């Protein structure tokens, strides 16, 4: 079975920070690509092409910060240009997403787990208990 290349990518340092936190919590790490203010769209495309050219594998899953942003759009272009590669784009990059998918692989079940674990909290109740005072 072919190895899947998981890569985080985002605007600014978000992907790098997320992967750094992932490593702190789990010990796992994945490559990341940061799209910085100093970079052009062509610079970003070259970074992605370097990843493709350095890998013997043909399957890539990119965790992208937002749909429709430059990292997403450049990868979408490459998806159609590089028919020899299996490129998947997963939007909404988050620490929770990386942990779930690295533990369980990318599947419908892991995507559903991420959806179930990502809730909008509209009300929060905190129960407090009075304990004995220390002397």
Secondary structure, 3 states (H helix, E strand, C coil): CCCEEEEEEEECCHHHHHHHHHHHHHCCCCEEEEECCCCCHHHHHHHHHHHHHHCCCCEEEEEECCCCCHHHHHHHHHHHHCCCCEEEEEECCCHHHHHHHHHHCCCHHHHHHHHHHCCCCCCCCCCCCCCCCCC
